[in-house]
Amino acid sequence: MDNNHKKRSNPDNSRKTQRTFAFQVLYALNFVPDTDSLEKTYARFQNESSPALWGEDSFSWSLVHGVWKNFDDLNSIIASYSQNWKIQRIAKIEITILRLAVYEMRYCPDIPLKVAINEGIELAKIFGDDSSRNFVNGILDAVAKDIKNGKFGISKGF
């Protein structure tokens, strides 16, 4: 077995596990105000977690860095779909899940829309309350329909 196959078959290195790790780092960033908090927060989590999850070339780092880099754009997209809810009023867990899923939908061409939606809903089931899943699903579904129709200058299928 080559090393690449070992990495892919390691459950600690699955995209689902790395996405959950990225969510936890991004959620923590909601409470860390300084501008260099991204690397510090990520480093703190990498010391507490499996080494398979982190590194500059890991899926988790690409998600954390991508969400952080596109923070304002993601907030703008979410705000346009969250009628009657200002970004500041959306619970930290839900806004973090939405940022992560919308990032995958908007900026990760290799991730199908359906996968991004399903993974967002799964995170909401694990970390959110009883109403989180429906709230997250409603917004992600609306964003996905517009992406599928070519909004945001991209077109992806489900």
C-alpha positions as CSV (number, residue, x, y, z in Angstrom):
1,M,0.0,0.0,0.0
2,D,1.4,3.4,-0.9
3,N,1.4,6.4,1.4
4,N,-1.3,8.2,-0.5
5,H,-3.7,5.3,-0.1
6,K,-2.9,5.1,3.6
7,K,-3.8,8.8,4.0
8,R,-7.1,8.4,2.2
9,S,-8.2,5.4,4.1
10,N,-7.3,6.9,7.5
11,P,-10.6,7.9,9.1
12,D,-8.8,10.6,11.0
13,N,-7.9,12.2,7.7
14,S,-11.4,12.0,6.0
15,R,-12.9,15.2,4.6
16,K,-15.8,14.9,7.0
17,T,-13.3,14.8,10.0
18,Q,-11.3,17.6,8.6
19,R,-14.5,19.7,7.9
20,T,-15.5,19.2,11.5
21,F,-12.1,20.3,12.7
22,A,-12.3,23.3,10.4
23,F,-15.7,24.2,11.8
24,Q,-14.4,24.0,15.4
25,V,-11.5,26.3,14.5
26,L,-13.8,28.8,12.7
27,Y,-16.2,28.7,15.6
28,A,-13.5,29.5,18.1
29,L,-12.4,32.5,15.9
30,N,-15.8,34.1,16.6
31,F,-14.5,34.8,20.1
32,V,-10.9,35.8,19.3
33,P,-10.7,39.5,18.3
34,D,-7.1,40.0,17.3
35,T,-6.1,40.1,13.6
36,D,-3.4,37.4,13.8
37,S,-5.8,35.0,15.5
38,L,-6.2,32.6,12.5
39,E,-2.8,31.0,12.7
40,K,-2.7,31.1,16.5
41,T,-6.2,29.5,16.9
42,Y,-5.4,26.9,14.2
43,A,-2.1,26.1,15.9
44,R,-3.8,25.8,19.3
45,F,-6.3,23.3,17.9
46,Q,-3.6,21.3,16.0
47,N,-1.8,20.7,19.3
48,E,-5.0,19.3,20.8
49,S,-6.0,17.1,17.8
50,S,-4.7,14.4,15.6
51,P,-1.7,15.5,13.5
52,A,-3.4,14.0,10.4
53,L,-5.9,16.9,10.5
54,W,-3.6,19.9,10.1
55,G,-0.8,21.3,8.0
56,E,-0.6,23.9,5.3
57,D,-1.6,21.4,2.6
58,S,-4.5,19.8,4.6
59,F,-8.2,20.1,3.6
60,S,-9.0,21.6,7.0
61,W,-6.4,24.4,6.6
62,S,-7.7,25.2,3.1
63,L,-11.3,25.5,4.5
64,V,-10.2,27.6,7.5
65,H,-8.0,29.9,5.4
66,G,-10.5,30.1,2.6
67,V,-13.4,31.1,4.9
68,W,-11.2,33.6,6.7
69,K,-10.0,35.1,3.4
70,N,-13.5,35.4,2.0
71,F,-15.2,36.4,5.3
72,D,-16.9,39.6,4.0
73,D,-18.1,38.0,0.8
74,L,-19.6,35.0,2.7
75,N,-21.3,37.3,5.2
76,S,-22.8,39.3,2.3
77,I,-24.1,36.2,0.6
78,I,-25.6,34.8,3.8
79,A,-27.1,38.2,4.7
80,S,-28.9,38.3,1.3
81,Y,-30.6,35.0,2.0
82,S,-31.3,35.3,5.7
83,Q,-34.5,37.4,5.5
84,N,-35.3,39.1,8.7
85,W,-32.1,38.0,10.3
86,K,-29.1,40.3,10.5
87,I,-25.7,38.5,10.5
88,Q,-25.1,39.7,14.1
89,R,-28.4,38.0,15.2
90,I,-27.6,34.6,13.8
91,A,-26.2,32.2,16.4
92,K,-22.5,31.7,16.3
93,I,-22.8,28.0,15.5
94,E,-25.2,28.5,12.6
95,I,-23.3,31.4,11.1
96,T,-20.1,29.4,11.3
97,I,-21.7,26.4,9.6
98,L,-23.2,28.7,6.9
99,R,-19.9,30.4,6.2
100,L,-18.1,27.1,5.9
101,A,-20.8,25.5,3.6
102,V,-21.3,28.6,1.5
103,Y,-17.5,28.8,1.1
104,E,-17.5,25.2,-0.2
105,M,-20.4,25.9,-2.5
106,R,-18.9,29.1,-3.9
107,Y,-15.2,28.5,-3.9
108,C,-14.6,24.7,-4.1
109,P,-15.5,23.5,-7.6
110,D,-14.6,19.9,-6.7
111,I,-17.3,19.8,-4.0
112,P,-20.8,19.2,-5.3
113,L,-23.5,21.5,-4.0
114,K,-25.4,18.6,-2.5
115,V,-22.3,17.5,-0.5
116,A,-21.8,21.0,0.9
117,I,-25.5,21.2,1.9
118,N,-25.5,17.7,3.5
119,E,-22.3,18.4,5.4
120,G,-23.6,21.7,6.7
121,I,-26.8,20.0,7.9
122,E,-24.8,17.3,9.6
123,L,-22.7,19.9,11.4
124,A,-26.0,21.6,12.5
125,K,-27.3,18.3,13.8
126,I,-24.2,17.7,15.8
127,F,-23.4,21.2,17.1
128,G,-26.7,23.1,16.8
129,D,-30.0,23.0,18.6
130,D,-33.4,21.6,17.3
131,S,-34.0,24.4,14.9
132,S,-30.5,24.7,13.5
133,R,-30.8,22.1,10.8
134,N,-33.9,23.7,9.2
135,F,-32.4,27.2,9.3
136,V,-29.1,26.0,7.8
137,N,-30.9,23.9,5.2
138,G,-33.2,26.7,4.1
139,I,-30.4,29.2,3.5
140,L,-28.0,26.6,1.9
141,D,-30.8,25.3,-0.4
142,A,-31.5,28.9,-1.7
143,V,-27.9,29.6,-2.3
144,A,-27.4,26.3,-4.1
145,K,-30.4,27.0,-6.4
146,D,-28.9,30.4,-7.4
147,I,-25.4,28.9,-7.9
148,K,-26.9,26.2,-10.1
149,N,-28.6,28.9,-12.2
150,G,-25.2,30.7,-12.6
151,K,-25.5,33.4,-10.0
152,F,-22.1,34.6,-8.5
153,G,-20.5,33.9,-11.9
154,I,-20.2,30.2,-11.3
155,S,-22.4,27.2,-12.3
156,K,-22.3,24.0,-10.4
157,G,-24.7,21.0,-10.4
158,F,-26.1,19.2,-7.5
